[in-house]
Amino acid sequence: MPWWTDSTPVPVPEGIEPWPHDPGPPFEQWPGLARPMPATSASPSPEEAASNLLAWLVKRGLLYACRLVLVPARRGSDALASIGWSGGGYLPLLCALTRSWEDRFDAQVVAVFGSELYVSTARPPVEAEHANLLALEHVLSTADNIVDDPPTPFPE
């Protein structure tokens, strides 16, 4: 039986109080990956989306201590593996997920510093159902900002 359909309650570690208001993911079983978003005439190009995110990071002073690194990789997801980036999650899973986002949403790795990864997207989700599927992908990536102590309830 797959783990997501197992009705056995997950044991709560000693000293950890479960969040009584957390309804958990809105899915009874694994719903699959979020579908690719189609490009429209209003969609920015992947390069424009990356440039917009980079401008936002610069405007907020978030790149002050960053350094430019050239990595021999065809894709940003491959660059993460090439540099051995350790952002707190499982690197092979994160690289595979980022590669999938590149294919489905024209996502591009824009910046990496410390444990933070900034990814632009030219074709983001536009419907709540689609955003929920993409949010579930984020949760399954075990990113530290999501799987934190205490954990963020799924709807948030």
Contacts in CASP RR format, 6 or more apart in sequence:
PFRMAT RR
TARGET T0000
AUTHOR 0000-0000-0000
METHOD contacts of the structure
MODEL  1
MPWWTDSTPVPVPEGIEPWPHDPGPPFEQWPGLARPMPATSASPSPEEAA
SNLLAWLVKRGLLYACRLVLVPARRGSDALASIGWSGGGYLPLLCALTRS
WEDRFDAQVVAVFGSELYVSTARPPVEAEHANLLALEHVLSTADNIVDDP
PTPFPE
2 29 0 8 1.000
2 30 0 8 1.000
4 27 0 8 1.000
4 29 0 8 1.000
4 30 0 8 1.000
5 28 0 8 1.000
5 29 0 8 1.000
12 18 0 8 1.000
16 149 0 8 1.000
19 150 0 8 1.000
19 151 0 8 1.000
19 153 0 8 1.000
21 153 0 8 1.000
22 151 0 8 1.000
22 153 0 8 1.000
22 154 0 8 1.000
23 153 0 8 1.000
23 154 0 8 1.000
23 155 0 8 1.000
24 153 0 8 1.000
24 154 0 8 1.000
24 155 0 8 1.000
25 136 0 8 1.000
25 139 0 8 1.000
25 154 0 8 1.000
26 132 0 8 1.000
26 154 0 8 1.000
26 155 0 8 1.000
27 132 0 8 1.000
27 136 0 8 1.000
31 133 0 8 1.000
31 136 0 8 1.000
32 133 0 8 1.000
33 100 0 8 1.000
33 104 0 8 1.000
33 133 0 8 1.000
33 137 0 8 1.000
34 104 0 8 1.000
34 125 0 8 1.000
34 130 0 8 1.000
34 133 0 8 1.000
34 134 0 8 1.000
34 137 0 8 1.000
35 104 0 8 1.000
35 130 0 8 1.000
35 133 0 8 1.000
36 103 0 8 1.000
36 104 0 8 1.000
36 105 0 8 1.000
36 123 0 8 1.000
37 104 0 8 1.000
37 105 0 8 1.000
37 123 0 8 1.000
37 124 0 8 1.000
37 125 0 8 1.000
37 126 0 8 1.000
37 130 0 8 1.000
38 123 0 8 1.000
39 106 0 8 1.000
39 122 0 8 1.000
39 123 0 8 1.000
43 106 0 8 1.000
43 122 0 8 1.000
43 123 0 8 1.000
44 52 0 8 1.000
44 122 0 8 1.000
45 106 0 8 1.000
45 122 0 8 1.000
46 106 0 8 1.000
46 107 0 8 1.000
46 108 0 8 1.000
46 120 0 8 1.000
46 122 0 8 1.000
47 108 0 8 1.000
48 122 0 8 1.000
49 106 0 8 1.000
49 108 0 8 1.000
49 120 0 8 1.000
49 121 0 8 1.000
49 122 0 8 1.000
50 108 0 8 1.000
50 110 0 8 1.000
50 120 0 8 1.000
52 120 0 8 1.000
53 110 0 8 1.000
53 111 0 8 1.000
53 118 0 8 1.000
53 120 0 8 1.000
54 63 0 8 1.000
54 110 0 8 1.000
54 111 0 8 1.000
54 120 0 8 1.000
57 63 0 8 1.000
57 110 0 8 1.000
57 111 0 8 1.000
57 118 0 8 1.000
62 111 0 8 1.000
63 111 0 8 1.000
63 113 0 8 1.000
65 113 0 8 1.000
66 111 0 8 1.000
66 113 0 8 1.000
69 83 0 8 1.000
71 79 0 8 1.000
71 82 0 8 1.000
71 83 0 8 1.000
72 82 0 8 1.000
73 79 0 8 1.000
73 81 0 8 1.000
73 82 0 8 1.000
75 99 0 8 1.000
75 102 0 8 1.000
76 98 0 8 1.000
76 102 0 8 1.000
76 108 0 8 1.000
76 109 0 8 1.000
77 95 0 8 1.000
77 96 0 8 1.000
77 98 0 8 1.000
77 99 0 8 1.000
77 102 0 8 1.000
77 109 0 8 1.000
78 95 0 8 1.000
78 99 0 8 1.000
79 109 0 8 1.000
80 91 0 8 1.000
80 94 0 8 1.000
80 95 0 8 1.000
80 98 0 8 1.000
80 109 0 8 1.000
80 112 0 8 1.000
80 117 0 8 1.000
81 91 0 8 1.000
81 92 0 8 1.000
81 95 0 8 1.000
83 112 0 8 1.000
84 91 0 8 1.000
85 91 0 8 1.000
85 112 0 8 1.000
85 117 0 8 1.000
86 115 0 8 1.000
87 94 0 8 1.000
87 114 0 8 1.000
87 115 0 8 1.000
87 116 0 8 1.000
87 117 0 8 1.000
87 144 0 8 1.000
88 115 0 8 1.000
88 142 0 8 1.000
88 143 0 8 1.000
88 144 0 8 1.000
89 141 0 8 1.000
89 142 0 8 1.000
89 143 0 8 1.000
89 144 0 8 1.000
90 142 0 8 1.000
93 141 0 8 1.000
93 142 0 8 1.000
94 117 0 8 1.000
94 141 0 8 1.000
94 143 0 8 1.000
97 137 0 8 1.000
97 141 0 8 1.000
98 107 0 8 1.000
98 109 0 8 1.000
98 117 0 8 1.000
98 119 0 8 1.000
101 107 0 8 1.000
101 119 0 8 1.000
101 121 0 8 1.000
102 108 0 8 1.000
104 123 0 8 1.000
105 121 0 8 1.000
105 122 0 8 1.000
105 123 0 8 1.000
105 124 0 8 1.000
106 121 0 8 1.000
106 122 0 8 1.000
106 123 0 8 1.000
107 119 0 8 1.000
107 120 0 8 1.000
107 121 0 8 1.000
107 122 0 8 1.000
108 119 0 8 1.000
108 120 0 8 1.000
108 121 0 8 1.000
109 117 0 8 1.000
109 118 0 8 1.000
109 119 0 8 1.000
110 118 0 8 1.000
110 119 0 8 1.000
110 120 0 8 1.000
111 117 0 8 1.000
111 118 0 8 1.000
112 118 0 8 1.000
115 144 0 8 1.000
125 131 0 8 1.000
125 133 0 8 1.000
125 134 0 8 1.000
135 154 0 8 1.000
136 154 0 8 1.000
138 146 0 8 1.000
139 146 0 8 1.000
139 147 0 8 1.000
139 154 0 8 1.000
145 152 0 8 1.000
146 152 0 8 1.000
END
